[in-house]
Amino acid sequence: MRTKTLKKNKINVVTLGCSKNVYDSEVLMGQLRANDKDVVHEEEGNVVVINTCGFIANAKEESVNTILEYVQKKEDGVVDKVFVTGCLSERYKPIYRKKFQM
């Protein structure tokens, strides 16, 4: 079990799908930075925000695989928290809530 430290969280924003998601991720990162958060884009961080796509077939598959990858990293203690946002999380919320026990 990992113990909590007093170090500042590093938030990794992972962007998948369309150009709208890129824009949304940039806005999110700007808001986080404005609130004095340490933010990176698709680099290592102990907190992960995955901005998903729920419409483009390849991007949906990539979104699900990315979620599974980071959930496994969380279980392994590599990351502390995983947040999922974007179209996939909204469009399929009931299905994925059960699947990922959210």
Residue, then its C-alpha position, 0 to 999 in steps of 0.5 A: m500500500r502506498t503512503k500519502t506524501l506531502k508532494k504536490n500532485k502532477i496532473n496528466v491530461v490524456t486527450l483522445g478523439c477529435s479536435k474538440n477534445v484537444y480544445d477541451s483539454e487545453v481549456l481544462m489544463g489552463q483552468l488547472r494551471a490558473n489554480d496553481k496545479d502542476v499539469v502535463h499533457e500525456e506525460e507521467g503524473n500521479v493523477v490522470v484525466i482521460n478526455t475520451c471520445g464516444f463517437i469515432a470507432n477507433a477513438k472509442e476503442e482507444s479510449v477504452n484501452t487507455i482507461l483500462e491501462y490507467v486503471q491497471k496502473k492505479e491498481d499497481g500503485v503507479v498512479d493515485k487517481v484516474f478521472v474519465t471525462g469527455c463523450l465516452s464517459e457521458r454517452y456510456k456512463p451506465i455501462y462503464r460505471k458498472k464495468f469500472q465500478m465507479 
